[in-house]
């Protein structure tokens, strides 16, 4: 069950930051601000997930690997957010 929550938080962070960034871009028309807000949302969700994993996991190796996976997910999701928002911004301008 913990693994489902562990990987579920990564998927939840990806989907929520993409949706939040898209909605923010639609309302404000500022891609950099939308990326920053999506990045902060991503960091908060996965940062809290890292704290949860570190406190609930008993093995030191598992704690370290789990936190490193979350850190890698933050970086990966941030890159996905940047590409998605810039592409979405480009598509919105051609309409």
WORA-V210250 format. One record per backbone hydrogen bond with DSSP energy under -0.5 kcal/mol. NH is the residue of the N-H (numbers start at 1). CO is the residue of the C=O. Records with the same first field share a line. If there is no record, write none. Layout:
NH=CO, CO
//
This chain:
5=1
6=2
7=3
8=4
9=5
10=6
11=7
12=8
13=9
14=10
15=11
16=12
17=13
18=14
19=15
20=16
21=17
22=18
23=19
24=20
25=21
26=22
27=23
28=24
29=25
31=29
34=30
35=31
36=32
37=33
38=34
39=35
40=36
41=37
42=38
43=39
44=40
45=41
46=42
47=43
48=44
49=45
50=46
51=47
52=48
53=49
54=50
55=51
56=52
57=53
63=59
64=60
65=61
66=62
67=63
68=64
69=65
70=66
71=67
72=68
73=69
74=70
75=71
76=72
77=73
78=74
79=75
80=76
81=77
82=78
83=79
84=80
85=81
86=82
87=83
88=84
89=85
90=86
91=87
92=88
93=89
94=90
95=91
//
